[in-house]
Amino acid sequence: MKKNKGNVEELVALRNELETKVSSLQVELSEKQFAVDFESMSNLTRVMKHLNDDVAWSTKNAALLVNLSDNLKAEKQRINAEVSVAKQEKRELEKGADSIVNLRAIDLNTLYQSLLGVQSSGIESARNYIKLLTNIGSQISDAMRQMAEDNKQVQALHAELGDLDKRITEFGIPVETVSNSVPAEQELENETSK
């Protein structure tokens, strides 16, 4: 019995289109920057000190913490340069321009995790930590919520992709053979002519 070649080809085309869309969205989201208002340069300095002094690291998170620290330093330098230029030009910065730090998803997540996993001692250290969380915790949580919403879009597309994969395999065609990287028409021709 000959399988319905038209339906399979439509499913494969839809799958390849969706796979491309998922891939593009994932790249876009990996490069997306989240603006986190630290409210003041002193809060940014406190976070950097917190990363240096109070965050336990292991082989699992060392590179992430170093990357976050380096990116926070770069953002601090960028902000200081913008403030300096504005002073030289005798103009006011836009509201928040002297305290908004742009972080990619990986750095935002590392910052969030580092604030959750604090291990320190002493009342003064606890007081400083609570003050820091009070000042910037809400902004970090808001950015994390936005990142979670973005991730839900990717998850929904992956679920659609899984459904299409299931429908394609019902035609007896292995999904691996219809990926964007493999000429699907050749495999379809072989499978549907049986």
CNS distance restraints for C-alpha pairs under 8 A (distance, minus, plus):
assign (resid   1 and name CA) (resid 194 and name CA) 7.55 0.50 0.50
assign (resid   2 and name CA) (resid 192 and name CA) 6.23 0.50 0.50
assign (resid   2 and name CA) (resid 193 and name CA) 6.49 0.50 0.50
assign (resid   2 and name CA) (resid 194 and name CA) 6.45 0.50 0.50
assign (resid   3 and name CA) (resid 171 and name CA) 7.29 0.50 0.50
assign (resid   3 and name CA) (resid 192 and name CA) 5.48 0.50 0.50
assign (resid   3 and name CA) (resid 193 and name CA) 7.82 0.50 0.50
assign (resid   4 and name CA) (resid   8 and name CA) 6.63 0.50 0.50
assign (resid   4 and name CA) (resid 192 and name CA) 7.41 0.50 0.50
assign (resid   5 and name CA) (resid   9 and name CA) 6.06 0.50 0.50
assign (resid   5 and name CA) (resid 188 and name CA) 7.54 0.50 0.50
assign (resid   5 and name CA) (resid 192 and name CA) 5.99 0.50 0.50
assign (resid   6 and name CA) (resid  10 and name CA) 6.16 0.50 0.50
assign (resid   7 and name CA) (resid  11 and name CA) 6.19 0.50 0.50
assign (resid   8 and name CA) (resid  12 and name CA) 6.08 0.50 0.50
assign (resid   8 and name CA) (resid 168 and name CA) 6.59 0.50 0.50
assign (resid   8 and name CA) (resid 171 and name CA) 7.25 0.50 0.50
assign (resid   8 and name CA) (resid 188 and name CA) 7.74 0.50 0.50
assign (resid   9 and name CA) (resid  13 and name CA) 6.04 0.50 0.50
assign (resid   9 and name CA) (resid 185 and name CA) 7.78 0.50 0.50
assign (resid   9 and name CA) (resid 188 and name CA) 7.39 0.50 0.50
assign (resid  10 and name CA) (resid  14 and name CA) 6.06 0.50 0.50
assign (resid  11 and name CA) (resid  15 and name CA) 5.97 0.50 0.50
assign (resid  11 and name CA) (resid 164 and name CA) 6.76 0.50 0.50
assign (resid  11 and name CA) (resid 167 and name CA) 7.78 0.50 0.50
assign (resid  11 and name CA) (resid 168 and name CA) 6.68 0.50 0.50
assign (resid  12 and name CA) (resid  16 and name CA) 6.09 0.50 0.50
assign (resid  12 and name CA) (resid 168 and name CA) 7.21 0.50 0.50
assign (resid  12 and name CA) (resid 178 and name CA) 6.41 0.50 0.50
assign (resid  12 and name CA) (resid 184 and name CA) 7.35 0.50 0.50
assign (resid  13 and name CA) (resid  17 and name CA) 6.13 0.50 0.50
assign (resid  14 and name CA) (resid  18 and name CA) 6.09 0.50 0.50
assign (resid  15 and name CA) (resid  19 and name CA) 5.97 0.50 0.50
assign (resid  15 and name CA) (resid 161 and name CA) 6.40 0.50 0.50
assign (resid  15 and name CA) (resid 164 and name CA) 6.24 0.50 0.50
assign (resid  15 and name CA) (resid 165 and name CA) 7.54 0.50 0.50
assign (resid  15 and name CA) (resid 179 and name CA) 7.99 0.50 0.50
assign (resid  16 and name CA) (resid  20 and name CA) 6.19 0.50 0.50
assign (resid  16 and name CA) (resid 178 and name CA) 7.70 0.50 0.50
assign (resid  16 and name CA) (resid 179 and name CA) 6.44 0.50 0.50
assign (resid  16 and name CA) (resid 180 and name CA) 5.47 0.50 0.50
assign (resid  17 and name CA) (resid  21 and name CA) 6.27 0.50 0.50
assign (resid  18 and name CA) (resid  22 and name CA) 6.09 0.50 0.50
assign (resid  18 and name CA) (resid 157 and name CA) 7.37 0.50 0.50
assign (resid  18 and name CA) (resid 161 and name CA) 6.79 0.50 0.50
assign (resid  19 and name CA) (resid  23 and name CA) 6.15 0.50 0.50
assign (resid  19 and name CA) (resid 161 and name CA) 7.11 0.50 0.50
assign (resid  19 and name CA) (resid 180 and name CA) 7.40 0.50 0.50
assign (resid  20 and name CA) (resid  24 and name CA) 6.13 0.50 0.50
assign (resid  20 and name CA) (resid 180 and name CA) 7.73 0.50 0.50
assign (resid  21 and name CA) (resid  25 and name CA) 6.10 0.50 0.50
assign (resid  22 and name CA) (resid  26 and name CA) 6.10 0.50 0.50
assign (resid  22 and name CA) (resid 154 and name CA) 6.48 0.50 0.50
assign (resid  22 and name CA) (resid 157 and name CA) 6.39 0.50 0.50
assign (resid  22 and name CA) (resid 158 and name CA) 7.32 0.50 0.50
assign (resid  23 and name CA) (resid  27 and name CA) 6.31 0.50 0.50
assign (resid  24 and name CA) (resid  28 and name CA) 6.11 0.50 0.50
assign (resid  25 and name CA) (resid  29 and name CA) 6.03 0.50 0.50
assign (resid  25 and name CA) (resid 154 and name CA) 7.16 0.50 0.50
assign (resid  26 and name CA) (resid  30 and name CA) 6.07 0.50 0.50
assign (resid  26 and name CA) (resid 154 and name CA) 7.06 0.50 0.50
assign (resid  27 and name CA) (resid  31 and name CA) 6.38 0.50 0.50
assign (resid  28 and name CA) (resid  32 and name CA) 6.09 0.50 0.50
assign (resid  29 and name CA) (resid 105 and name CA) 7.67 0.50 0.50
assign (resid  29 and name CA) (resid 150 and name CA) 7.31 0.50 0.50
assign (resid  30 and name CA) (resid 104 and name CA) 6.94 0.50 0.50
assign (resid  30 and name CA) (resid 105 and name CA) 6.42 0.50 0.50
assign (resid  30 and name CA) (resid 106 and name CA) 7.81 0.50 0.50
assign (resid  31 and name CA) (resid 104 and name CA) 6.36 0.50 0.50
assign (resid  31 and name CA) (resid 105 and name CA) 7.82 0.50 0.50
assign (resid  32 and name CA) (resid 104 and name CA) 5.82 0.50 0.50
assign (resid  32 and name CA) (resid 105 and name CA) 7.06 0.50 0.50
assign (resid  33 and name CA) (resid 102 and name CA) 5.58 0.50 0.50
assign (resid  33 and name CA) (resid 103 and name CA) 5.08 0.50 0.50
assign (resid  33 and name CA) (resid 104 and name CA) 4.47 0.50 0.50
assign (resid  33 and name CA) (resid 105 and name CA) 6.90 0.50 0.50
assign (resid  34 and name CA) (resid 102 and name CA) 5.38 0.50 0.50
assign (resid  34 and name CA) (resid 103 and name CA) 5.17 0.50 0.50
assign (resid  34 and name CA) (resid 104 and name CA) 6.08 0.50 0.50
assign (resid  34 and name CA) (resid 105 and name CA) 7.23 0.50 0.50
assign (resid  34 and name CA) (resid 108 and name CA) 7.68 0.50 0.50
assign (resid  34 and name CA) (resid 143 and name CA) 6.26 0.50 0.50
assign (resid  35 and name CA) (resid 100 and name CA) 6.01 0.50 0.50
assign (resid  35 and name CA) (resid 101 and name CA) 5.63 0.50 0.50
assign (resid  35 and name CA) (resid 102 and name CA) 4.54 0.50 0.50
assign (resid  35 and name CA) (resid 103 and name CA) 6.53 0.50 0.50
assign (resid  35 and name CA) (resid 143 and name CA) 7.47 0.50 0.50
assign (resid  36 and name CA) (resid 100 and name CA) 5.41 0.50 0.50
assign (resid  36 and name CA) (resid 101 and name CA) 5.24 0.50 0.50
assign (resid  36 and name CA) (resid 102 and name CA) 6.26 0.50 0.50
assign (resid  36 and name CA) (resid 103 and name CA) 7.42 0.50 0.50
assign (resid  36 and name CA) (resid 139 and name CA) 5.88 0.50 0.50
assign (resid  36 and name CA) (resid 140 and name CA) 6.32 0.50 0.50
assign (resid  36 and name CA) (resid 143 and name CA) 6.90 0.50 0.50
assign (resid  37 and name CA) (resid  96 and name CA) 6.75 0.50 0.50
assign (resid  37 and name CA) (resid  99 and name CA) 5.63 0.50 0.50
assign (resid  37 and name CA) (resid 100 and name CA) 4.21 0.50 0.50
assign (resid  37 and name CA) (resid 101 and name CA) 6.26 0.50 0.50
assign (resid  37 and name CA) (resid 136 and name CA) 7.27 0.50 0.50
assign (resid  37 and name CA) (resid 139 and name CA) 6.34 0.50 0.50
assign (resid  38 and name CA) (resid  43 and name CA) 5.86 0.50 0.50
assign (resid  38 and name CA) (resid  44 and name CA) 6.11 0.50 0.50
assign (resid  38 and name CA) (resid  99 and name CA) 5.28 0.50 0.50
assign (resid  38 and name CA) (resid 100 and name CA) 5.97 0.50 0.50
assign (resid  38 and name CA) (resid 101 and name CA) 7.03 0.50 0.50
assign (resid  38 and name CA) (resid 135 and name CA) 7.33 0.50 0.50
assign (resid  38 and name CA) (resid 136 and name CA) 5.59 0.50 0.50
assign (resid  38 and name CA) (resid 139 and name CA) 7.67 0.50 0.50
assign (resid  39 and name CA) (resid  43 and name CA) 6.95 0.50 0.50
assign (resid  39 and name CA) (resid  96 and name CA) 6.99 0.50 0.50
assign (resid  39 and name CA) (resid  99 and name CA) 5.28 0.50 0.50
assign (resid  39 and name CA) (resid 100 and name CA) 7.31 0.50 0.50
assign (resid  39 and name CA) (resid 135 and name CA) 7.23 0.50 0.50
assign (resid  39 and name CA) (resid 136 and name CA) 7.28 0.50 0.50
assign (resid  40 and name CA) (resid  44 and name CA) 6.85 0.50 0.50
assign (resid  40 and name CA) (resid  98 and name CA) 7.10 0.50 0.50
assign (resid  40 and name CA) (resid  99 and name CA) 5.05 0.50 0.50
assign (resid  41 and name CA) (resid  45 and name CA) 6.27 0.50 0.50
assign (resid  41 and name CA) (resid  76 and name CA) 7.81 0.50 0.50
assign (resid  41 and name CA) (resid  98 and name CA) 7.13 0.50 0.50
assign (resid  41 and name CA) (resid  99 and name CA) 5.77 0.50 0.50
assign (resid  42 and name CA) (resid  46 and name CA) 6.12 0.50 0.50
assign (resid  43 and name CA) (resid  47 and name CA) 6.22 0.50 0.50
assign (resid  43 and name CA) (resid 132 and name CA) 6.70 0.50 0.50
assign (resid  43 and name CA) (resid 135 and name CA) 7.51 0.50 0.50
assign (resid  43 and name CA) (resid 136 and name CA) 7.68 0.50 0.50
assign (resid  44 and name CA) (resid  48 and name CA) 6.29 0.50 0.50
assign (resid  44 and name CA) (resid  72 and name CA) 7.89 0.50 0.50
assign (resid  44 and name CA) (resid  76 and name CA) 7.62 0.50 0.50
assign (resid  44 and name CA) (resid  99 and name CA) 7.80 0.50 0.50
assign (resid  45 and name CA) (resid  49 and name CA) 6.16 0.50 0.50
assign (resid  46 and name CA) (resid  50 and name CA) 5.96 0.50 0.50
assign (resid  46 and name CA) (resid 132 and name CA) 7.27 0.50 0.50
assign (resid  47 and name CA) (resid  51 and name CA) 6.18 0.50 0.50
assign (resid  47 and name CA) (resid 132 and name CA) 7.64 0.50 0.50
assign (resid  48 and name CA) (resid  52 and name CA) 6.29 0.50 0.50
assign (resid  48 and name CA) (resid  69 and name CA) 6.61 0.50 0.50
assign (resid  48 and name CA) (resid  72 and name CA) 7.32 0.50 0.50
assign (resid  49 and name CA) (resid  53 and name CA) 5.94 0.50 0.50
assign (resid  49 and name CA) (resid  54 and name CA) 7.90 0.50 0.50
assign (resid  50 and name CA) (resid  54 and name CA) 5.12 0.50 0.50
assign (resid  50 and name CA) (resid  55 and name CA) 6.72 0.50 0.50
assign (resid  51 and name CA) (resid  55 and name CA) 5.34 0.50 0.50
assign (resid  51 and name CA) (resid  65 and name CA) 7.52 0.50 0.50
assign (resid  51 and name CA) (resid  69 and name CA) 7.24 0.50 0.50
assign (resid  51 and name CA) (resid 114 and name CA) 7.28 0.50 0.50
assign (resid  54 and name CA) (resid 118 and name CA) 6.12 0.50 0.50
assign (resid  54 and name CA) (resid 119 and name CA) 6.11 0.50 0.50
assign (resid  54 and name CA) (resid 120 and name CA) 5.82 0.50 0.50
assign (resid  55 and name CA) (resid 114 and name CA) 6.20 0.50 0.50
assign (resid  55 and name CA) (resid 117 and name CA) 7.09 0.50 0.50
assign (resid  55 and name CA) (resid 118 and name CA) 5.70 0.50 0.50
assign (resid  55 and name CA) (resid 119 and name CA) 6.63 0.50 0.50
assign (resid  56 and name CA) (resid 117 and name CA) 7.87 0.50 0.50
assign (resid  56 and name CA) (resid 118 and name CA) 7.46 0.50 0.50
assign (resid  56 and name CA) (resid 119 and name CA) 7.06 0.50 0.50
assign (resid  57 and name CA) (resid  61 and name CA) 5.93 0.50 0.50
assign (resid  57 and name CA) (resid  62 and name CA) 5.49 0.50 0.50
assign (resid  57 and name CA) (resid  65 and name CA) 7.75 0.50 0.50
assign (resid  58 and name CA) (resid  62 and name CA) 5.66 0.50 0.50
assign (resid  59 and name CA) (resid  63 and name CA) 7.80 0.50 0.50
assign (resid  61 and name CA) (resid  65 and name CA) 6.13 0.50 0.50
assign (resid  62 and name CA) (resid  66 and name CA) 6.20 0.50 0.50
assign (resid  63 and name CA) (resid  67 and name CA) 6.04 0.50 0.50
assign (resid  64 and name CA) (resid  68 and name CA) 6.11 0.50 0.50
assign (resid  64 and name CA) (resid 106 and name CA) 7.83 0.50 0.50
assign (resid  64 and name CA) (resid 107 and name CA) 7.33 0.50 0.50
assign (resid  64 and name CA) (resid 110 and name CA) 6.52 0.50 0.50
assign (resid  65 and name CA) (resid  69 and name CA) 6.06 0.50 0.50
assign (resid  65 and name CA) (resid 110 and name CA) 6.71 0.50 0.50
assign (resid  66 and name CA) (resid  70 and name CA) 6.09 0.50 0.50
assign (resid  67 and name CA) (resid  71 and name CA) 6.10 0.50 0.50
assign (resid  67 and name CA) (resid 107 and name CA) 7.44 0.50 0.50
assign (resid  68 and name CA) (resid  72 and name CA) 6.05 0.50 0.50
assign (resid  68 and name CA) (resid 107 and name CA) 5.25 0.50 0.50
assign (resid  68 and name CA) (resid 110 and name CA) 7.02 0.50 0.50
assign (resid  68 and name CA) (resid 111 and name CA) 7.22 0.50 0.50
assign (resid  69 and name CA) (resid  73 and name CA) 6.21 0.50 0.50
assign (resid  70 and name CA) (resid  74 and name CA) 6.25 0.50 0.50
assign (resid  71 and name CA) (resid  75 and name CA) 6.15 0.50 0.50
assign (resid  71 and name CA) (resid 103 and name CA) 7.80 0.50 0.50
assign (resid  71 and name CA) (resid 107 and name CA) 8.00 0.50 0.50
assign (resid  72 and name CA) (resid  76 and name CA) 6.07 0.50 0.50
assign (resid  72 and name CA) (resid 101 and name CA) 7.59 0.50 0.50
assign (resid  73 and name CA) (resid  77 and name CA) 6.20 0.50 0.50
assign (resid  74 and name CA) (resid  78 and name CA) 6.14 0.50 0.50
assign (resid  75 and name CA) (resid  79 and name CA) 6.09 0.50 0.50
assign (resid  75 and name CA) (resid 101 and name CA) 6.05 0.50 0.50
assign (resid  75 and name CA) (resid 102 and name CA) 7.15 0.50 0.50
assign (resid  76 and name CA) (resid  80 and name CA) 6.09 0.50 0.50
assign (resid  76 and name CA) (resid 101 and name CA) 7.77 0.50 0.50
assign (resid  77 and name CA) (resid  81 and name CA) 6.06 0.50 0.50
assign (resid  78 and name CA) (resid  82 and name CA) 6.25 0.50 0.50
assign (resid  79 and name CA) (resid  83 and name CA) 6.14 0.50 0.50
assign (resid  79 and name CA) (resid  97 and name CA) 7.32 0.50 0.50
assign (resid  79 and name CA) (resid  98 and name CA) 5.69 0.50 0.50
assign (resid  79 and name CA) (resid  99 and name CA) 7.26 0.50 0.50
assign (resid  80 and name CA) (resid  84 and name CA) 6.04 0.50 0.50
assign (resid  80 and name CA) (resid  98 and name CA) 7.56 0.50 0.50
assign (resid  81 and name CA) (resid  85 and name CA) 6.15 0.50 0.50
assign (resid  82 and name CA) (resid  86 and name CA) 6.12 0.50 0.50
assign (resid  82 and name CA) (resid  98 and name CA) 7.70 0.50 0.50
assign (resid  83 and name CA) (resid  87 and name CA) 6.20 0.50 0.50
assign (resid  83 and name CA) (resid  93 and name CA) 7.30 0.50 0.50
assign (resid  83 and name CA) (resid  98 and name CA) 6.59 0.50 0.50
assign (resid  84 and name CA) (resid  88 and name CA) 6.25 0.50 0.50
assign (resid  85 and name CA) (resid  89 and name CA) 6.10 0.50 0.50
assign (resid  86 and name CA) (resid  90 and name CA) 5.85 0.50 0.50
assign (resid  86 and name CA) (resid  91 and name CA) 5.22 0.50 0.50
assign (resid  86 and name CA) (resid  92 and name CA) 6.38 0.50 0.50
assign (resid  86 and name CA) (resid  93 and name CA) 6.54 0.50 0.50
assign (resid  87 and name CA) (resid  91 and name CA) 6.28 0.50 0.50
assign (resid  87 and name CA) (resid  92 and name CA) 7.70 0.50 0.50
assign (resid  93 and name CA) (resid  97 and name CA) 6.05 0.50 0.50
assign (resid  93 and name CA) (resid  98 and name CA) 7.33 0.50 0.50
assign (resid  96 and name CA) (resid 100 and name CA) 5.67 0.50 0.50
assign (resid 103 and name CA) (resid 107 and name CA) 5.80 0.50 0.50
assign (resid 103 and name CA) (resid 108 and name CA) 5.74 0.50 0.50
assign (resid 104 and name CA) (resid 108 and name CA) 6.09 0.50 0.50
assign (resid 105 and name CA) (resid 109 and name CA) 6.03 0.50 0.50
assign (resid 105 and name CA) (resid 147 and name CA) 6.96 0.50 0.50
assign (resid 106 and name CA) (resid 110 and name CA) 6.17 0.50 0.50
assign (resid 107 and name CA) (resid 111 and name CA) 6.03 0.50 0.50
assign (resid 108 and name CA) (resid 112 and name CA) 6.16 0.50 0.50
assign (resid 108 and name CA) (resid 140 and name CA) 7.62 0.50 0.50
assign (resid 108 and name CA) (resid 143 and name CA) 7.82 0.50 0.50
assign (resid 108 and name CA) (resid 144 and name CA) 7.28 0.50 0.50
assign (resid 109 and name CA) (resid 113 and name CA) 6.09 0.50 0.50
assign (resid 109 and name CA) (resid 144 and name CA) 7.32 0.50 0.50
assign (resid 110 and name CA) (resid 114 and name CA) 6.00 0.50 0.50
assign (resid 111 and name CA) (resid 115 and name CA) 6.23 0.50 0.50
assign (resid 112 and name CA) (resid 116 and name CA) 6.34 0.50 0.50
assign (resid 112 and name CA) (resid 140 and name CA) 6.99 0.50 0.50
assign (resid 112 and name CA) (resid 141 and name CA) 7.96 0.50 0.50
assign (resid 113 and name CA) (resid 117 and name CA) 6.04 0.50 0.50
assign (resid 114 and name CA) (resid 118 and name CA) 6.39 0.50 0.50
assign (resid 120 and name CA) (resid 125 and name CA) 6.95 0.50 0.50
assign (resid 120 and name CA) (resid 126 and name CA) 7.57 0.50 0.50
assign (resid 121 and name CA) (resid 125 and name CA) 6.44 0.50 0.50
assign (resid 121 and name CA) (resid 126 and name CA) 7.19 0.50 0.50
assign (resid 122 and name CA) (resid 126 and name CA) 6.37 0.50 0.50
assign (resid 123 and name CA) (resid 127 and name CA) 6.03 0.50 0.50
assign (resid 124 and name CA) (resid 128 and name CA) 6.15 0.50 0.50
assign (resid 125 and name CA) (resid 129 and name CA) 6.14 0.50 0.50
assign (resid 126 and name CA) (resid 130 and name CA) 6.17 0.50 0.50
assign (resid 127 and name CA) (resid 131 and name CA) 6.16 0.50 0.50
assign (resid 128 and name CA) (resid 132 and name CA) 6.10 0.50 0.50
assign (resid 129 and name CA) (resid 133 and name CA) 6.21 0.50 0.50
assign (resid 130 and name CA) (resid 134 and name CA) 6.04 0.50 0.50
assign (resid 131 and name CA) (resid 135 and name CA) 6.23 0.50 0.50
assign (resid 132 and name CA) (resid 136 and name CA) 6.24 0.50 0.50
assign (resid 132 and name CA) (resid 137 and name CA) 7.48 0.50 0.50
assign (resid 133 and name CA) (resid 137 and name CA) 4.56 0.50 0.50
assign (resid 133 and name CA) (resid 138 and name CA) 7.90 0.50 0.50
assign (resid 134 and name CA) (resid 138 and name CA) 7.56 0.50 0.50
assign (resid 136 and name CA) (resid 140 and name CA) 6.38 0.50 0.50
assign (resid 137 and name CA) (resid 141 and name CA) 6.12 0.50 0.50
assign (resid 138 and name CA) (resid 142 and name CA) 6.11 0.50 0.50
assign (resid 139 and name CA) (resid 143 and name CA) 6.30 0.50 0.50
assign (resid 140 and name CA) (resid 144 and name CA) 6.15 0.50 0.50
assign (resid 141 and name CA) (resid 145 and name CA) 6.18 0.50 0.50
assign (resid 142 and name CA) (resid 146 and name CA) 6.39 0.50 0.50
assign (resid 143 and name CA) (resid 147 and name CA) 6.22 0.50 0.50
assign (resid 144 and name CA) (resid 148 and name CA) 6.12 0.50 0.50
assign (resid 145 and name CA) (resid 149 and name CA) 6.26 0.50 0.50
assign (resid 146 and name CA) (resid 150 and name CA) 6.30 0.50 0.50
assign (resid 147 and name CA) (resid 151 and name CA) 6.21 0.50 0.50
assign (resid 148 and name CA) (resid 152 and name CA) 6.23 0.50 0.50
assign (resid 149 and name CA) (resid 153 and name CA) 6.71 0.50 0.50
assign (resid 150 and name CA) (resid 154 and name CA) 6.89 0.50 0.50
assign (resid 151 and name CA) (resid 155 and name CA) 6.21 0.50 0.50
assign (resid 152 and name CA) (resid 156 and name CA) 6.06 0.50 0.50
assign (resid 153 and name CA) (resid 157 and name CA) 6.35 0.50 0.50
assign (resid 154 and name CA) (resid 158 and name CA) 6.18 0.50 0.50
assign (resid 155 and name CA) (resid 159 and name CA) 6.17 0.50 0.50
assign (resid 156 and name CA) (resid 160 and name CA) 6.34 0.50 0.50
assign (resid 157 and name CA) (resid 161 and name CA) 6.12 0.50 0.50
assign (resid 158 and name CA) (resid 162 and name CA) 6.10 0.50 0.50
assign (resid 159 and name CA) (resid 163 and name CA) 6.30 0.50 0.50
assign (resid 160 and name CA) (resid 164 and name CA) 6.28 0.50 0.50
assign (resid 161 and name CA) (resid 165 and name CA) 6.10 0.50 0.50
assign (resid 162 and name CA) (resid 166 and name CA) 6.23 0.50 0.50
assign (resid 163 and name CA) (resid 167 and name CA) 6.32 0.50 0.50
assign (resid 164 and name CA) (resid 168 and name CA) 6.11 0.50 0.50
assign (resid 165 and name CA) (resid 169 and name CA) 6.18 0.50 0.50
assign (resid 165 and name CA) (resid 175 and name CA) 5.97 0.50 0.50
assign (resid 166 and name CA) (resid 170 and name CA) 6.38 0.50 0.50
assign (resid 167 and name CA) (resid 171 and name CA) 7.20 0.50 0.50
assign (resid 168 and name CA) (resid 172 and name CA) 7.24 0.50 0.50
assign (resid 168 and name CA) (resid 173 and name CA) 6.24 0.50 0.50
assign (resid 168 and name CA) (resid 174 and name CA) 7.63 0.50 0.50
assign (resid 168 and name CA) (resid 175 and name CA) 6.85 0.50 0.50
assign (resid 169 and name CA) (resid 173 and name CA) 4.99 0.50 0.50
assign (resid 169 and name CA) (resid 174 and name CA) 5.72 0.50 0.50
assign (resid 169 and name CA) (resid 175 and name CA) 6.41 0.50 0.50
assign (resid 172 and name CA) (resid 191 and name CA) 7.70 0.50 0.50
assign (resid 173 and name CA) (resid 177 and name CA) 7.41 0.50 0.50
assign (resid 173 and name CA) (resid 187 and name CA) 7.98 0.50 0.50
assign (resid 173 and name CA) (resid 188 and name CA) 7.63 0.50 0.50
assign (resid 173 and name CA) (resid 191 and name CA) 6.86 0.50 0.50
assign (resid 174 and name CA) (resid 178 and name CA) 7.38 0.50 0.50
assign (resid 175 and name CA) (resid 179 and name CA) 6.75 0.50 0.50
assign (resid 177 and name CA) (resid 182 and name CA) 6.02 0.50 0.50
assign (resid 177 and name CA) (resid 183 and name CA) 7.68 0.50 0.50
assign (resid 177 and name CA) (resid 184 and name CA) 6.34 0.50 0.50
assign (resid 177 and name CA) (resid 187 and name CA) 6.57 0.50 0.50
assign (resid 178 and name CA) (resid 182 and name CA) 6.06 0.50 0.50
assign (resid 178 and name CA) (resid 183 and name CA) 6.94 0.50 0.50
assign (resid 178 and name CA) (resid 184 and name CA) 4.58 0.50 0.50
assign (resid 178 and name CA) (resid 187 and name CA) 7.42 0.50 0.50
assign (resid 179 and name CA) (resid 183 and name CA) 7.80 0.50 0.50
assign (resid 179 and name CA) (resid 184 and name CA) 7.04 0.50 0.50
assign (resid 180 and name CA) (resid 184 and name CA) 7.62 0.50 0.50
assign (resid 183 and name CA) (resid 187 and name CA) 7.21 0.50 0.50
assign (resid 184 and name CA) (resid 188 and name CA) 6.07 0.50 0.50
assign (resid 185 and name CA) (resid 189 and name CA) 6.01 0.50 0.50
assign (resid 186 and name CA) (resid 190 and name CA) 6.40 0.50 0.50
assign (resid 187 and name CA) (resid 191 and name CA) 6.11 0.50 0.50
assign (resid 188 and name CA) (resid 192 and name CA) 5.77 0.50 0.50
assign (resid 189 and name CA) (resid 193 and name CA) 6.03 0.50 0.50
assign (resid 190 and name CA) (resid 194 and name CA) 7.05 0.50 0.50
